[in-house]
Amino acid sequence: MIVIWRGSADLTAACFDGAMVTEILLAIILLLLVAQFAGSRQRTPTDYRLAEIERRLDLVMAHLGVTDPGSELPEVRAHLARGETIKAIAAYRRATGADLRTAKAAVEALAGQH
């Protein structure tokens, strides 16, 4: 049992047993771990550079009329055929790992091909 004293002989209302102290410490550690992992994935300059290179490559391919035959995405095309654009974007993101802006642009481009 932990007893907190104030003054020389005045016991003030805080008594904690070992289990409560352990629970508090575990909660604090858990909060610190969650905060650490939440901020651990920040975009690096390399991420931004890669995104810019991919954007430029997409522009060149679009200008030349070149399509990537390896990008057949049946689930995305099925959603587009049913007019489910938002579901198509979500499926594209799952399949490719693309961010929202890239997925939206790609799905809109696929929709324009139909």
Phi, psi and omega in degrees: 000135178254130179240130179259127182250142170236138181075191185279318183224013185265110177275122179250136182339033178230103174235129181236137173270170184300322181295319180294319178297317179299316179297318179296315179297318178296321178296319179295316179297317179299316178298319178295320178295317178298317179296322179295313183286329180295325182262005187283335183257089176251148180288131180266166175304328178295322178298316180295319180296316178298317178298320179293319178297317178297320178298315180295320177298319177300320179296317180295315180298318179295319180297321181275352181075023181270134175243153180269109182293342179281357184261031176290116182240090187299322180294318179296314180296324178296317178295320179296322180297330178269001180079019182262077185295316182296318177294326177295319178297316179298318179295321178297317180297318178296318184287326188248341184078013182288157175283173186298315182297315180296317180297318180298315180296318181294317180293320176297322178293319177295322179294326179291336179282338181285000000 
